[in-house]
Every structure is written in structure tokens, then in C-alpha cells.
Amino acid sequence: MDLKQAFGATLRGLRQRKNRTQEDFYIVSSRTYISTLERGIKSPTMEKLDDIASVLGVHPATLIVSTYMEKNNEDLESVLQRIREDLTD
């Protein structure tokens, strides 16, 4: 799975778990744009990632960490351990 597809799957999964529709993102983006993200066609900018996280009510890092978990088929503890090591070196 490539990075765009992993982000799309992450966004779709979080959106559904938070009971949000693509239309709920109208304040920050169009439904069409959200759809292209979920289908792995486009990648968001950092600013757009922050906006999307705000609508979902999650930290932007949640989207990023979840995306890499999806892409690399890793569990949360493995990813967090790697992040801890990277930040303390």
C-alpha cells in the first residue's frame, strides 16, 4: 500500500468511527476533495491535515501515526517506541 492510499484508509476509518460524513468537512474543504483523499488520489498539505484533524476532533499526529501504521502494518506500540527513540537520540 502506498502512502496516499494509507492516508485515505486512515481518514475514512477515523471519519466513520467519529460518525462524520464527507459533507461535515465543508468548513475546511469540499466533499470532492475529501473523497479524493480517501481514494488515495491526493495528499493533504500540513495546513489541510491540521484542518481535517480539527473537524475529526483528533490531534494531527493521530492522522500521521495511523497512516504509517496502516502503510507498514505496524501496531501502535511499535510506532510509539520508534518515535520515543527518535526524539530522545
Secondary structure, DSSP 4 states (H G I P E B T S, - for coil): --HHHHHHHHHHHHHHHTT--GGGGTTTS-HHHHHHHHTTS----HHHHHHHHHHHTS-HHHHHHHHHHHHHT--HHHHHHHHHHHHH-
